[in-house]
Amino acid sequence: MRVESLILATVTICLFLTFYFSFLSFQTTEDTIKKQFTLLATFSLIAGMVLLATIAIHFIIKKAFTRVEDQLTTNQETAEYYENEKEKEGEY
């Protein structure tokens, strides 16, 4: 499985846990347990957001390096073309 799929699955699980812990905090009557469920829901939401930001940064970096690689390949092919042309001119 790819890294992106794993991170998206983890983000989905974190968001599910956020809603689940929030629901449980509304269902309980004891005040300390409500606070603990609310705290767990908050931590799950923060973890999901951090992982979502991580995958966004991963995609941005991946796209940027792909563009740079394409530009380098194009520039290298152009330089090789001009070198070949100069060699042909010198032969005549």
C-alpha positions as CSV (number, residue, x, y, z in Angstrom):
1,M,0.0,0.0,0.0
2,R,1.3,3.5,-0.8
3,V,2.1,6.0,1.8
4,E,-0.6,8.4,0.7
5,S,-3.3,5.7,1.2
6,L,-2.0,4.9,4.7
7,I,-2.0,8.5,5.7
8,L,-5.5,9.1,4.3
9,A,-6.8,6.0,6.1
10,T,-5.2,7.3,9.4
11,V,-6.8,10.7,8.9
12,T,-10.2,9.0,8.3
13,I,-9.8,7.0,11.5
14,C,-8.8,10.1,13.5
15,L,-11.9,12.0,12.2
16,F,-14.1,9.0,13.1
17,L,-12.6,8.9,16.6
18,T,-13.2,12.6,17.0
19,F,-16.9,12.2,16.3
20,Y,-17.2,9.1,18.3
21,F,-15.5,10.6,21.4
22,S,-17.7,13.7,21.0
23,F,-20.8,11.6,20.9
24,L,-19.7,9.7,24.0
25,S,-19.0,12.9,25.8
26,F,-22.6,14.0,25.2
27,Q,-23.9,10.6,26.4
28,T,-22.1,10.4,29.8
29,T,-23.4,12.0,32.9
30,E,-20.1,12.1,34.9
31,D,-18.3,15.4,34.5
32,T,-14.7,14.0,34.6
33,I,-15.5,11.4,32.0
34,K,-17.0,14.1,29.8
35,K,-13.8,16.1,30.0
36,Q,-11.7,13.1,29.2
37,F,-13.8,12.2,26.1
38,T,-13.7,15.9,25.0
39,L,-10.0,15.9,25.5
40,L,-9.6,12.6,23.4
41,A,-11.8,14.1,20.7
42,T,-9.6,17.2,20.6
43,F,-6.4,15.2,20.4
44,S,-7.9,13.0,17.6
45,L,-8.9,16.1,15.6
46,I,-5.5,17.6,16.0
47,A,-3.8,14.4,15.0
48,G,-6.0,14.1,11.9
49,M,-5.2,17.7,11.0
50,V,-1.5,17.2,11.4
51,L,-1.6,14.1,9.2
52,L,-3.7,15.9,6.6
53,A,-1.1,18.7,6.6
54,T,1.7,16.2,6.2
55,I,0.1,14.6,3.2
56,A,-0.6,18.0,1.6
57,I,3.1,19.0,2.1
58,H,4.1,15.6,0.6
59,F,2.0,16.2,-2.5
60,I,3.3,19.8,-2.9
61,I,6.9,18.7,-2.6
62,K,6.4,15.8,-4.9
63,K,4.8,18.0,-7.6
64,A,7.5,20.6,-7.2
65,F,10.3,18.1,-7.7
66,T,8.5,16.6,-10.7
67,R,8.4,20.0,-12.4
68,V,12.0,20.6,-11.6
69,E,13.0,17.2,-12.9
70,D,11.0,17.8,-16.1
71,Q,12.7,21.1,-16.6
72,L,16.1,19.6,-16.0
73,T,15.4,16.8,-18.5
74,T,14.2,19.3,-21.1
75,N,17.3,21.6,-20.6
76,Q,19.6,18.6,-20.8
77,E,18.0,17.4,-24.0
78,T,18.3,20.9,-25.5
79,A,21.9,21.2,-24.5
80,E,22.7,17.8,-26.0
81,Y,20.9,18.9,-29.2
82,Y,23.0,22.0,-29.5
83,E,26.2,20.1,-28.8
84,N,25.3,17.7,-31.6
85,E,24.6,20.6,-33.9
86,K,28.0,22.2,-33.2
87,E,29.7,18.8,-33.8
88,K,28.0,18.5,-37.2
89,E,29.0,22.1,-38.1
90,G,32.6,21.3,-37.3
91,E,32.6,18.3,-39.5
92,Y,31.7,20.2,-42.7
